[in-house]
Amino acid sequence: MSWLFFHRHIIVSNQENQKNMDCLAGVARESYYPPTNVIDVKSLLKTKEFLSSLPQSVLKGEDILIPDDVLRKLFRFADLRRSDIFYDLGCGNSSAVAIAAREFKVKRSIGIEIRRKVAIEARKKVISMNNAEIIIGDIRKAPISDATVLFFWFNDSRVIEPMVSRFRKELKNGTRVITILSPPDLMLPVKTKFPFFLFQKPFKYAKKIQEQIEVIFGKSCIDFVDSWFMAEKYIDELGVVPGKHRRFVNIFQSMVIWINAWNTGIACEQEIPPPVHSYLGILKTFFEIDLSDLISKKSDLI
């Protein structure tokens, strides 16, 4: 499980609100499968009034598209080139396949999407391109061995674990995997420009989370300030949050990151710092979002 995510473990008052909160927390592509092993919290996330003011593109997590300019930035980061065979794993209705084919002129650009209706819509974007296609299928089973670059952005262990195994067994040496916000499993990136990560086969793996964090951030723990700036950088780079809601999302995402760091034993602090108490209070008082029950007691971590 990613050390930057935990929001799938929150039970909310209904399925729509779960999608909404996933989105606000910075959801990756995990809408294929229903959540399991959720942890009940005392207070449900009653955010209906606030969420009703957000645009639909922000509310529907499964329909959120990475802006085209961000995709171009990601592809330049990965040094995507004409000789590449590019795969977008769980492509949704994204423009990634089309941009890779049309603008970066890759040899082949393939998107794999399990939801038939979404895949059919995505095909409309590449219908006139000879070097692009959308495949309807499960990324855990679809052929990927010819790939030279793959875009993989999930935080569901039921997807990450089998795919990391496939990457190790099936991809050719030199193949690059790119992702956003958090590395899959304990893979070590060869290049980082947060929130973008690039991995290249033969892959290297950390033995523990602290080692992975040190490679990425130059220190083996995450404090509240780190959490805040990671959330801020992520919001800035993706550019999908309206300005008037930016502060709220920054607070929420930074709490997601810090609490998960605390619960996995990689927070720098020995005690819960005052800013965390303050922001938890703001979320509970003004938005009726109570995250306090998700913070493990120190004794539970020993």
ABEGO torsion letter per residue (X at the ends): XBAABAAAABBBABAAAAAAAAAAAGBBBAAABBBBGBBBBABBBBAAAAAAABBAAAABAAABBBBAAAAAAAAAAAGBBAABBBBBBGAEABAAAAAAAAAAGBABBBBBBABAAAAAAAAAAAAABAABBBBBEBAAABBAAABABBBBBBABAAAAAAAAAAAAAABBBGBBBBBBGBBBEABBBABBBOABBBBBOBBBBBABAAAAAAAAAGBABBBAAAAAAAAAAAAAAAGABBAAAAAAAAAAAAAAAAAAAAAAGABABABBBAAAAAAAAAAAAAAGBBAAAABBBAAAAX
